[in-house]
Amino acid sequence: MSEKELAPSLNQPQMTEYHRLEIEEIFTGIREVTNMRAQMFSFLGIADLTALGFAFGTRYSILFLVAAVILLIAVIADTFLRRREGVLYFRGLQLERKYSSQEPSLLSTYIAVAAGERFLASLAAVTNLKDQRARVQALKRTRSSIFGFWLPIAIAFIESITGILFWLQMGWSLF
């Protein structure tokens, strides 16, 4: 980096101590949410596979439905975590836009790589909204990944259908 890039821009406002702490908390929060999502999917994924293993071992078709419910719980929990992550991204982008002279900066690059360019564009559109209520509603509607929602739903549907078919067609007991 050149000295010009490292020197604070004359047009950029100086960051307050509060905003400096807020940015640190935003990055800490993003790391925590990312870790929680990884741990949650690891735990619930293993629980799903365990239920499927018990289903094949015991020939109880209800365990396929238990596995499907586990995936639905994962989808619901992930929805809440992604909302929290979206709010952290949104506030970080606001502060980045206010204080950073570099375009793109760390957070916008991270969001573009981790969640996608479309998600970054939707968050940027939310930052342009002036009404707080409209911002909150827009943040609730932004989604970072279609696969994080529809893929587990599709797998849960397949597990449910498989459990029903094994019960009705293969003669497995329900309980």
FITORDREN-321158 format. One record per atom (N, C-alpha, C): x, z, y; residue in one letter; chain; atom name. Coordinates in Angstrom, 3 decimals. Example, Ala and Ser with C-alpha at 12.3 -4.5 7.8 and 13.67 -1.06 7.14 Angstrom:
! FITORDREN-321158
        X        Z        Y code unit site
   13.190    7.800   -5.690    a    A    N
   12.300    7.800   -4.500    a    A   CA
   13.200    7.800   -3.300    a    A    C
   12.850    7.080   -2.250    s    A    N
   13.670    7.140   -1.060    s    A   CA
   12.900    7.870    0.030    s    A    C
END
This chain:
! FITORDREN-321158
        X        Z        Y code unit site
    0.839    0.000   -1.185    m    A    N
    0.000    0.000    0.000    m    A   CA
    0.880    0.000    1.242    m    A    C
    0.401   -0.681    2.208    s    A    N
    1.166   -0.733    3.447    s    A   CA
    0.853    0.500    4.297    s    A    C
    1.686    0.718    5.280    e    A    N
    1.489    1.846    6.178    e    A   CA
    0.198    1.679    6.967    e    A    C
   -0.143    0.446    7.260    k    A    N
   -1.370    0.165    8.006    k    A   CA
   -2.606    0.589    7.198    k    A    C
   -2.564    0.363    5.881    e    A    N
   -3.692    0.742    5.042    e    A   CA
   -3.808    2.255    4.906    e    A    C
   -2.695    2.952    4.907    l    A    N
   -2.714    4.403    4.749    l    A   CA
   -3.067    5.126    6.041    l    A    C
   -2.789    4.532    7.175    a    A    N
   -3.076    5.174    8.458    a    A   CA
   -4.576    5.182    8.707    a    A    C
   -5.114    6.272    9.251    p    A    N
   -6.547    6.315    9.529    p    A   CA
   -6.909    5.277   10.594    p    A    C
   -8.035    4.659   10.385    s    A    N
   -8.510    3.647   11.325    s    A   CA
   -8.975    4.323   12.604    s    A    C
   -8.753    3.667   13.711    l    A    N
   -9.187    4.228   14.997    l    A   CA
  -10.700    4.223   15.119    l    A    C
  -11.353    3.311   14.408    n    A    N
  -12.809    3.212   14.494    n    A   CA
  -13.518    4.172   13.546    n    A    C
  -12.824    4.668   12.556    q    A    N
  -13.427    5.547   11.573    q    A   CA
  -13.472    6.992   12.095    q    A    C
  -14.616    7.673   11.910    p    A    N
  -14.681    9.078   12.304    p    A   CA
  -13.855    9.948   11.366    p    A    C
  -13.361   11.048   11.883    q    A    N
  -12.607   11.988   11.053    q    A   CA
  -13.583   12.784   10.186    q    A    C
  -13.217   12.987    8.944    m    A    N
  -14.081   13.676    8.009    m    A   CA
  -14.119   15.173    8.298    m    A    C
  -15.321   15.738    8.282    t    A    N
  -15.472   17.172    8.473    t    A   CA
  -15.110   17.891    7.171    t    A    C
  -14.828   19.160    7.276    e    A    N
  -14.487   19.950    6.095    e    A   CA
  -15.668   19.995    5.119    e    A    C
  -16.875   20.066    5.664    y    A    N
  -18.067   20.078    4.814    y    A   CA
  -18.148   18.795    3.984    y    A    C
  -17.958   17.649    4.613    h    A    N
  -18.029   16.383    3.892    h    A   CA
  -16.878   16.236    2.898    h    A    C
  -15.737   16.781    3.216    r    A    N
  -14.612   16.760    2.277    r    A   CA
  -14.979   17.555    1.016    r    A    C
  -15.568   18.725    1.193    l    A    N
  -16.009   19.523    0.046    l    A   CA
  -17.132   18.824   -0.703    l    A    C
  -18.020   18.181    0.045    e    A    N
  -19.135   17.478   -0.586    e    A   CA
  -18.632   16.327   -1.471    e    A    C
  -17.657   15.591   -1.003    i    A    N
  -17.103   14.499   -1.806    i    A   CA
  -16.437   15.044   -3.064    i    A    C
  -15.720   16.144   -2.947    e    A    N
  -15.116   16.756   -4.134    e    A   CA
  -16.194   17.159   -5.137    e    A    C
  -17.288   17.756   -4.635    e    A    N
  -18.385   18.161   -5.514    e    A   CA
  -19.078   16.955   -6.134    e    A    C
  -19.175   15.868   -5.401    i    A    N
  -19.791   14.652   -5.940    i    A   CA
  -18.977   14.130   -7.111    i    A    C
  -17.664   14.024   -6.943    f    A    N
  -16.837   13.529   -8.039    f    A   CA
  -16.822   14.501   -9.217    f    A    C
  -16.843   15.792   -8.937    t    A    N
  -16.937   16.782  -10.012    t    A   CA
  -18.262   16.631  -10.745    t    A    C
  -19.336   16.472   -9.988    g    A    N
  -20.659   16.297  -10.592    g    A   CA
  -20.751   15.040  -11.433    g    A    C
  -20.159   13.959  -10.959    i    A    N
  -20.175   12.708  -11.719    i    A   CA
  -19.433   12.890  -13.041    i    A    C
  -18.295   13.560  -12.993    r    A    N
  -17.551   13.815  -14.239    r    A   CA
  -18.369   14.701  -15.190    r    A    C
  -19.037   15.712  -14.649    e    A    N
  -19.832   16.604  -15.487    e    A   CA
  -20.986   15.865  -16.141    e    A    C
  -21.684   15.033  -15.374    v    A    N
  -22.811   14.287  -15.934    v    A   CA
  -22.326   13.309  -16.995    v    A    C
  -21.218   12.646  -16.736    t    A    N
  -20.668   11.717  -17.718    t    A   CA
  -20.310   12.446  -19.004    t    A    C
  -19.689   13.613  -18.878    n    A    N
  -19.347   14.406  -20.063    n    A   CA
  -20.603   14.896  -20.788    n    A    C
  -21.615   15.336  -20.027    m    A    N
  -22.856   15.796  -20.651    m    A   CA
  -23.536   14.677  -21.420    m    A    C
  -23.569   13.475  -20.835    r    A    N
  -24.193   12.342  -21.516    r    A   CA
  -23.441   12.009  -22.801    r    A    C
  -22.120   12.019  -22.752    a    A    N
  -21.329   11.719  -23.951    a    A   CA
  -21.562   12.780  -25.029    a    A    C
  -21.560   14.041  -24.635    q    A    N
  -21.777   15.119  -25.598    q    A   CA
  -23.184   15.065  -26.177    q    A    C
  -24.169   14.787  -25.310    m    A    N
  -25.554   14.742  -25.760    m    A   CA
  -25.752   13.605  -26.763    m    A    C
  -25.234   12.414  -26.420    f    A    N
  -25.402   11.289  -27.340    f    A   CA
  -24.618   11.490  -28.626    f    A    C
  -23.473   12.127  -28.552    s    A    N
  -22.717   12.415  -29.768    s    A   CA
  -23.495   13.369  -30.662    s    A    C
  -23.981   14.458  -30.086    f    A    N
  -24.710   15.456  -30.862    f    A   CA
  -25.995   14.876  -31.442    f    A    C
  -26.810   14.231  -30.571    l    A    N
  -28.090   13.714  -31.052    l    A   CA
  -27.906   12.498  -31.960    l    A    C
  -26.857   11.727  -31.746    g    A    N
  -26.571   10.618  -32.657    g    A   CA
  -26.212   11.114  -34.043    g    A    C
  -25.403   12.167  -34.092    i    A    N
  -25.045   12.748  -35.392    i    A   CA
  -26.275   13.385  -36.045    i    A    C
  -27.131   14.030  -35.236    a    A    N
  -28.365   14.604  -35.779    a    A   CA
  -29.270   13.510  -36.349    a    A    C
  -29.348   12.372  -35.647    d    A    N
  -30.145   11.241  -36.125    d    A   CA
  -29.602   10.727  -37.451    d    A    C
  -28.297   10.512  -37.512    l    A    N
  -27.696   10.021  -38.756    l    A   CA
  -27.835   11.033  -39.902    l    A    C
  -27.771   12.307  -39.571    t    A    N
  -27.952   13.342  -40.590    t    A   CA
  -29.369   13.305  -41.143    t    A    C
  -30.353   13.160  -40.248    a    A    N
  -31.748   13.070  -40.706    a    A   CA
  -31.940   11.838  -41.591    a    A    C
  -31.313   10.720  -41.210    l    A    N
  -31.413    9.519  -42.047    l    A   CA
  -30.743    9.736  -43.403    l    A    C
  -29.606   10.416  -43.405    g    A    N
  -28.928   10.718  -44.667    g    A   CA
  -29.772   11.598  -45.573    g    A    C
  -30.391   12.619  -44.992    f    A    N
  -31.284   13.475  -45.775    f    A   CA
  -32.499   12.689  -46.263    f    A    C
  -32.992   11.755  -45.450    a    A    N
  -34.139   10.945  -45.866    a    A   CA
  -33.811   10.143  -47.114    a    A    C
  -32.657    9.496  -47.118    f    A    N
  -32.278    8.726  -48.296    f    A   CA
  -31.929    9.625  -49.482    f    A    C
  -31.361   10.792  -49.196    g    A    N
  -30.992   11.702  -50.285    g    A   CA
  -32.181   12.379  -50.927    g    A    C
  -33.167   12.729  -50.159    t    A    N
  -34.326   13.458  -50.687    t    A   CA
  -35.536   12.574  -50.928    t    A    C
  -35.506   11.352  -50.380    r    A    N
  -36.626   10.405  -50.471    r    A   CA
  -37.889   10.952  -49.817    r    A    C
  -37.714   11.678  -48.716    y    A    N
  -38.844   12.121  -47.889    y    A   CA
  -38.914   11.204  -46.671    y    A    C
  -39.979   10.452  -46.584    s    A    N
  -40.078    9.470  -45.499    s    A   CA
  -40.327   10.123  -44.142    s    A    C
  -40.787   11.357  -44.120    i    A    N
  -41.012   12.052  -42.850    i    A   CA
  -39.704   12.228  -42.078    i    A    C
  -38.594   12.262  -42.801    l    A    N
  -37.303   12.441  -42.139    l    A   CA
  -36.918   11.223  -41.295    l    A    C
  -37.456   10.043  -41.617    f    A    N
  -37.266    8.882  -40.738    f    A   CA
  -37.967    9.125  -39.398    f    A    C
  -39.129    9.734  -39.464    l    A    N
  -39.860   10.042  -38.233    l    A   CA
  -39.147   11.139  -37.437    l    A    C
  -38.546   12.086  -38.136    v    A    N
  -37.752   13.116  -37.460    v    A   CA
  -36.568   12.468  -36.740    v    A    C
  -35.919   11.522  -37.399    a    A    N
  -34.798   10.814  -36.774    a    A   CA
  -35.272   10.050  -35.538    a    A    C
  -36.443    9.434  -35.618    a    A    N
  -36.985    8.711  -34.459    a    A   CA
  -37.273    9.662  -33.307    a    A    C
  -37.802   10.825  -33.597    v    A    N
  -38.077   11.813  -32.552    v    A   CA
  -36.777   12.282  -31.900    v    A    C
  -35.739   12.435  -32.678    i    A    N
  -34.438   12.828  -32.124    i    A   CA
  -33.952   11.794  -31.111    i    A    C
  -34.112   10.515  -31.429    l    A    N
  -33.709    9.473  -30.474    l    A   CA
  -34.581    9.486  -29.226    l    A    C
  -35.850    9.764  -29.377    l    A    N
  -36.727    9.847  -28.200    l    A   CA
  -36.337   11.022  -27.305    l    A    C
  -35.934   12.115  -27.913    i    A    N
  -35.435   13.251  -27.132    i    A   CA
  -34.171   12.846  -26.374    i    A    C
  -33.309   12.079  -27.024    a    A    N
  -32.090   11.599  -26.358    a    A   CA
  -32.429   10.723  -25.164    a    A    C
  -33.421    9.858  -25.300    v    A    N
  -33.819    8.981  -24.187    v    A   CA
  -34.354    9.800  -23.019    v    A    C
  -35.179   10.784  -23.304    i    A    N
  -35.745   11.620  -22.237    i    A   CA
  -34.647   12.403  -21.532    i    A    C
  -33.764   13.018  -22.300    a    A    N
  -32.670   13.782  -21.687    a    A   CA
  -31.750   12.876  -20.879    a    A    C
  -31.467   11.688  -21.392    d    A    N
  -30.596   10.757  -20.679    d    A   CA
  -31.237   10.282  -19.383    d    A    C
  -32.549   10.132  -19.371    t    A    N
  -33.244    9.736  -18.145    t    A   CA
  -33.015   10.766  -17.047    t    A    C
  -33.124   12.043  -17.380    f    A    N
  -32.885   13.092  -16.388    f    A   CA
  -31.427   13.100  -15.924    f    A    C
  -30.508   12.930  -16.850    l    A    N
  -29.093   12.930  -16.482    l    A   CA
  -28.737   11.718  -15.620    l    A    C
  -29.304   10.547  -15.944    r    A    N
  -29.018    9.360  -15.138    r    A   CA
  -29.606    9.486  -13.733    r    A    C
  -30.737   10.157  -13.613    r    A    N
  -31.290   10.399  -12.269    r    A   CA
  -30.343   11.248  -11.442    r    A    C
  -29.824   12.296  -12.053    r    A    N
  -28.879   13.156  -11.341    r    A   CA
  -27.624   12.375  -10.963    r    A    C
  -27.160   11.553  -11.879    e    A    N
  -25.983   10.736  -11.622    e    A   CA
  -26.251    9.743  -10.489    e    A    C
  -27.436    9.168  -10.469    g    A    N
  -27.797    8.230   -9.407    g    A   CA
  -27.807    8.876   -8.034    g    A    C
  -28.273   10.111   -7.963    v    A    N
  -28.275   10.828   -6.681    v    A   CA
  -26.850   11.114   -6.222    v    A    C
  -25.987   11.487   -7.158    l    A    N
  -24.583   11.718   -6.811    l    A   CA
  -23.926   10.426   -6.337    l    A    C
  -24.185    9.336   -7.035    y    A    N
  -23.651    8.039   -6.607    y    A   CA
  -24.152    7.678   -5.213    y    A    C
  -25.447    7.875   -4.987    f    A    N
  -26.053    7.521   -3.707    f    A   CA
  -25.398    8.282   -2.556    f    A    C
  -25.277    9.588   -2.704    r    A    N
  -24.676   10.384   -1.620    r    A   CA
  -23.206   10.033   -1.446    r    A    C
  -22.512    9.797   -2.531    g    A    N
  -21.116    9.396   -2.429    g    A   CA
  -20.958    8.077   -1.690    g    A    C
  -21.853    7.129   -1.958    l    A    N
  -21.801    5.847   -1.255    l    A   CA
  -22.093    5.999    0.235    l    A    C
  -23.011    6.921    0.568    q    A    N
  -23.279    7.192    1.989    q    A   CA
  -22.021    7.683    2.689    q    A    C
  -21.354    8.642    2.080    l    A    N
  -20.136    9.188    2.691    l    A   CA
  -19.016    8.157    2.690    l    A    C
  -18.928    7.374    1.636    e    A    N
  -17.907    6.340    1.577    e    A   CA
  -18.114    5.320    2.698    e    A    C
  -19.351    4.923    2.915    r    A    N
  -19.655    3.959    3.979    r    A   CA
  -19.301    4.534    5.358    r    A    C
  -19.499    5.832    5.514    k    A    N
  -19.247    6.464    6.812    k    A   CA
  -17.762    6.647    7.095    k    A    C
  -16.989    7.008    6.080    y    A    N
  -15.610    7.425    6.328    y    A   CA
  -14.533    6.453    5.845    y    A    C
  -14.864    5.545    4.970    s    A    N
  -13.822    4.695    4.405    s    A   CA
  -13.652    3.413    5.217    s    A    C
  -12.403    3.097    5.478    s    A    N
  -12.114    1.845    6.166    s    A   CA
  -11.833    0.732    5.169    s    A    C
  -11.629    1.084    3.908    q    A    N
  -11.344    0.100    2.858    q    A   CA
  -12.644   -0.338    2.204    q    A    C
  -12.770   -1.608    1.938    e    A    N
  -13.931   -2.141    1.251    e    A   CA
  -13.457   -2.965    0.090    e    A    C
  -13.757   -2.738   -1.106    p    A    N
  -14.510   -1.617   -1.628    p    A   CA
  -13.619   -0.392   -1.835    p    A    C
  -14.229    0.756   -1.793    s    A    N
  -13.496    2.002   -2.001    s    A   CA
  -13.646    2.457   -3.449    s    A    C
  -13.088    3.627   -3.732    l    A    N
  -13.025    4.121   -5.099    l    A   CA
  -14.405    4.239   -5.743    l    A    C
  -15.343    4.882   -5.077    l    A    N
  -16.630    5.137   -5.706    l    A   CA
  -17.402    3.851   -5.952    l    A    C
  -17.422    2.959   -4.981    s    A    N
  -18.167    1.715   -5.195    s    A   CA
  -17.527    0.881   -6.298    s    A    C
  -16.223    0.902   -6.401    t    A    N
  -15.555    0.194   -7.498    t    A   CA
  -15.884    0.855   -8.833    t    A    C
  -15.873    2.177   -8.869    y    A    N
  -16.193    2.905  -10.089    y    A   CA
  -17.620    2.600  -10.542    y    A    C
  -18.574    2.624   -9.615    i    A    N
  -19.968    2.351   -9.964    i    A   CA
  -20.121    0.930  -10.474    i    A    C
  -19.458   -0.023   -9.808    a    A    N
  -19.552   -1.425  -10.233    a    A   CA
  -19.025   -1.612  -11.646    a    A    C
  -17.954   -0.899  -11.993    v    A    N
  -17.370   -1.035  -13.325    v    A   CA
  -18.177   -0.244  -14.352    v    A    C
  -18.541    1.001  -14.021    a    A    N
  -19.200    1.872  -14.994    a    A   CA
  -20.675    1.542  -15.195    a    A    C
  -21.366    1.239  -14.122    a    A    N
  -22.812    1.037  -14.226    a    A   CA
  -23.240   -0.401  -13.967    a    A    C
  -22.397   -1.200  -13.370    g    A    N
  -22.729   -2.595  -13.148    g    A   CA
  -22.936   -2.935  -11.684    g    A    C
  -22.684   -4.192  -11.376    e    A    N
  -22.821   -4.680   -9.994    e    A   CA
  -24.269   -4.603   -9.517    e    A    C
  -25.214   -4.872  -10.418    r    A    N
  -26.627   -4.834  -10.025    r    A   CA
  -27.052   -3.420   -9.623    r    A    C
  -26.579   -2.424  -10.378    f    A    N
  -26.903   -1.038  -10.046    f    A   CA
  -26.281   -0.644   -8.709    f    A    C
  -25.056   -1.088   -8.458    l    A    N
  -24.407   -0.833   -7.181    l    A   CA
  -25.196   -1.465   -6.042    l    A    C
  -25.669   -2.684   -6.239    a    A    N
  -26.467   -3.354   -5.204    a    A   CA
  -27.781   -2.628   -4.964    a    A    C
  -28.405   -2.116   -6.022    s    A    N
  -29.661   -1.386   -5.830    s    A   CA
  -29.427   -0.071   -5.090    s    A    C
  -28.304    0.593   -5.361    l    A    N
  -27.980    1.817   -4.611    l    A   CA
  -27.661    1.506   -3.157    l    A    C
  -26.973    0.393   -2.913    a    A    N
  -26.681   -0.005   -1.534    a    A   CA
  -27.964   -0.309   -0.781    a    A    C
  -28.936   -0.893   -1.459    a    A    N
  -30.225   -1.168   -0.818    a    A   CA
  -30.942    0.136   -0.475    a    A    C
  -30.798    1.134   -1.323    v    A    N
  -31.427    2.436   -1.049    v    A   CA
  -30.787    3.088    0.173    v    A    C
  -29.482    2.917    0.347    t    A    N
  -28.818    3.538    1.504    t    A   CA
  -29.308    2.938    2.812    t    A    C
  -29.847    1.735    2.783    n    A    N
  -30.361    1.104    4.004    n    A   CA
  -31.751    1.587    4.378    n    A    C
  -32.444    2.262    3.465    l    A    N
  -33.777    2.775    3.777    l    A   CA
  -33.658    3.963    4.723    l    A    C
  -34.534    4.011    5.714    k    A    N
  -34.473    5.089    6.712    k    A   CA
  -35.361    6.274    6.359    k    A    C
  -36.462    6.024    5.691    d    A    N
  -37.423    7.071    5.359    d    A   CA
  -36.963    7.833    4.110    d    A    C
  -36.911    9.149    4.190    q    A    N
  -36.447    9.987    3.078    q    A   CA
  -37.346    9.834    1.856    q    A    C
  -38.643    9.790    2.063    r    A    N
  -39.576    9.655    0.938    r    A   CA
  -39.362    8.322    0.216    r    A    C
  -39.156    7.258    0.977    a    A    N
  -38.906    5.946    0.377    a    A   CA
  -37.587    5.954   -0.394    a    A    C
  -36.585    6.657    0.148    r    A    N
  -35.299    6.757   -0.554    r    A   CA
  -35.447    7.475   -1.886    r    A    C
  -36.191    8.582   -1.872    v    A    N
  -36.382    9.362   -3.098    v    A   CA
  -37.110    8.522   -4.144    v    A    C
  -38.159    7.821   -3.743    q    A    N
  -38.897    6.973   -4.680    q    A   CA
  -38.022    5.844   -5.221    q    A    C
  -37.212    5.251   -4.352    a    A    N
  -36.319    4.170   -4.789    a    A   CA
  -35.259    4.700   -5.748    a    A    C
  -34.744    5.898   -5.491    l    A    N
  -33.755    6.481   -6.406    l    A   CA
  -34.357    6.785   -7.773    l    A    C
  -35.623    7.163   -7.802    k    A    N
  -36.276    7.423   -9.082    k    A   CA
  -36.455    6.147   -9.897    k    A    C
  -36.554    5.010   -9.215    r    A    N
  -36.781    3.741   -9.905    r    A   CA
  -35.498    3.021  -10.299    r    A    C
  -34.366    3.378   -9.701    t    A    N
  -33.132    2.668  -10.034    t    A   CA
  -32.672    3.067  -11.426    t    A    C
  -32.253    2.083  -12.178    r    A    N
  -31.757    2.298  -13.532    r    A   CA
  -30.384    1.671  -13.646    r    A    C
  -29.497    2.366  -14.342    s    A    N
  -28.145    1.843  -14.466    s    A   CA
  -27.979    0.942  -15.679    s    A    C
  -28.784    1.129  -16.713    s    A    N
  -28.577    0.340  -17.921    s    A   CA
  -29.884    0.168  -18.665    s    A    C
  -30.182   -1.050  -19.012    i    A    N
  -31.379   -1.309  -19.813    i    A   CA
  -31.144   -0.892  -21.259    i    A    C
  -29.879   -0.961  -21.717    f    A    N
  -29.579   -0.605  -23.099    f    A   CA
  -29.647    0.900  -23.326    f    A    C
  -29.401    1.693  -22.294    g    A    N
  -29.481    3.140  -22.438    g    A   CA
  -30.898    3.628  -22.645    g    A    C
  -31.876    2.779  -22.366    f    A    N
  -33.274    3.144  -22.558    f    A   CA
  -33.895    2.377  -23.726    f    A    C
  -33.809    1.059  -23.694    w    A    N
  -34.517    0.240  -24.679    w    A   CA
  -33.862    0.216  -26.049    w    A    C
  -32.563    0.306  -26.112    l    A    N
  -31.901    0.289  -27.412    l    A   CA
  -32.295    1.501  -28.266    l    A    C
  -32.219    2.738  -27.746    p    A    N
  -32.671    3.863  -28.575    p    A   CA
  -34.167    3.809  -28.889    p    A    C
  -34.975    3.289  -27.949    i    A    N
  -36.416    3.155  -28.210    i    A   CA
  -36.633    2.180  -29.372    i    A    C
  -35.923    1.048  -29.353    a    A    N
  -36.058    0.056  -30.426    a    A   CA
  -35.609    0.639  -31.764    a    A    C
  -34.511    1.376  -31.757    i    A    N
  -34.029    1.976  -33.004    i    A   CA
  -35.020    3.022  -33.515    i    A    C
  -35.597    3.814  -32.611    a    A    N
  -36.602    4.804  -33.014    a    A   CA
  -37.825    4.116  -33.602    a    A    C
  -38.219    3.004  -33.011    f    A    N
  -39.356    2.237  -33.536    f    A   CA
  -39.048    1.723  -34.947    f    A    C
  -37.852    1.191  -35.134    i    A    N
  -37.452    0.685  -36.449    i    A   CA
  -37.405    1.824  -37.467    i    A    C
  -36.886    2.978  -37.068    e    A    N
  -36.850    4.125  -37.981    e    A   CA
  -38.261    4.565  -38.359    e    A    C
  -39.169    4.560  -37.393    s    A    N
  -40.556    4.951  -37.679    s    A   CA
  -41.216    3.985  -38.650    s    A    C
  -41.057    2.694  -38.385    i    A    N
  -41.646    1.681  -39.268    i    A   CA
  -41.037    1.777  -40.663    i    A    C
  -39.736    1.990  -40.742    t    A    N
  -39.066    2.119  -42.035    t    A   CA
  -39.611    3.317  -42.804    t    A    C
  -39.792    4.448  -42.124    g    A    N
  -40.344    5.625  -42.781    g    A   CA
  -41.743    5.391  -43.305    g    A    C
  -42.559    4.706  -42.508    i    A    N
  -43.936    4.419  -42.937    i    A   CA
  -43.936    3.440  -44.122    i    A    C
  -43.084    2.402  -44.044    l    A    N
  -43.018    1.440  -45.144    l    A   CA
  -42.499    2.076  -46.428    l    A    C
  -41.494    2.935  -46.330    f    A    N
  -40.986    3.601  -47.530    f    A   CA
  -42.055    4.505  -48.132    f    A    C
  -42.859    5.116  -47.316    w    A    N
  -43.930    5.996  -47.791    w    A   CA
  -45.035    5.177  -48.465    w    A    C
  -45.450    4.093  -47.796    l    A    N
  -46.571    3.314  -48.314    l    A   CA
  -46.162    2.325  -49.410    l    A    C
  -45.018    1.667  -49.268    q    A    N
  -44.655    0.587  -50.185    q    A   CA
  -43.682    1.010  -51.281    q    A    C
  -42.805    1.937  -50.976    m    A    N
  -41.768    2.296  -51.946    m    A   CA
  -42.111    3.557  -52.742    m    A    C
  -43.206    4.204  -52.378    g    A    N
  -43.648    5.362  -53.135    g    A   CA
  -42.913    6.661  -52.812    g    A    C
  -42.209    6.696  -51.678    w    A    N
  -41.562    7.932  -51.307    w    A   CA
  -42.628    8.935  -50.891    w    A    C
  -42.343   10.225  -51.104    s    A    N
  -43.286   11.240  -50.657    s    A   CA
  -43.123   11.482  -49.157    s    A    C
  -44.203   11.887  -48.546    l    A    N
  -44.150   12.140  -47.100    l    A   CA
  -43.385   13.411  -46.816    l    A    C
  -43.674   14.474  -47.599    f    A    N
  -42.997   15.762  -47.404    f    A   CA
  -42.242   16.138  -48.651    f    A    C
END
